[in-house]
Amino acid sequence: MAVGGREFRSLDELRRYMAECDRCPLGCTRRNLVFGVGDPHAELMFIGEAPGEREDVLGEPFVGAAGKLLDELLASIGLRRDQVYIANVLKCRPPGNRDPLPTEIAECAPFLDEQIRLIDPKVIATLGKFAAQFVLKTSRGITSLRGKLYRVDGRQVIPIFHPAAALHNPGYRQVLFEDFRRLRAVLARTPEQAAEACAEGREVEPAREGAPRVVECETPRLFDLE
Ligand code: SF4
């Protein structure tokens, strides 16, 4: 979905366009717009929910305690944050870290769609409920979505809990590390192996007109963890 009928040539051009964005009320309360960071040609893109307090101050996603855990998770599969791209569904902080509103997501969505188009990642890892629901175009909860692999617009999508969940409930920590091992297995696939892994599957929900088809891949062939 282009932004106001316009397609951008680069992330920098999109970032400049968004600098003064006030398409939703969060544009009036943010300190900094949190556009995203990382390799603009990354094979792996992470999508989180929205900036928190520290992200709002620094203008960078995942720089608080959840960001530290994300760095640890990345290191566990041999990656650094400059080798991936990290963005959020919302680019401005909801006051008091409340959940994003549907109207805010709808206004901000074209920017994320444009980021995905420009980066063109092979794999998208969504972090938490809102990102999973946005990318997979579903209202299903994160607990039923995680642990599975999906195919959207030719990309593999793997929903993961938000790292912040492990800060509140340490039991999630191990689940996160397991999901990152699965992510590593998905990343290691050749395009042919990826297509084969998702050759069979079923639509998550009937695609709306003009929307991409979202397929849940056959679970037993998903992750091949040795
Ligand atoms: S959240 Fe998105 S749509 Fe709302 S003001 Fe920020 S950049 Fe604009």
Boltz pocket constraint, residues with backbone or C-beta under 6 A from the ligand:
constraints:
  - pocket:
      binder: B
      contacts: [[A, 18], [A, 21], [A, 22], [A, 23], [A, 24], [A, 25], [A, 26], [A, 27], [A, 28], [A, 33], [A, 89], [A, 90], [A, 91], [A, 92], [A, 104], [A, 107], [A, 108]]
      max_distance: 6.0
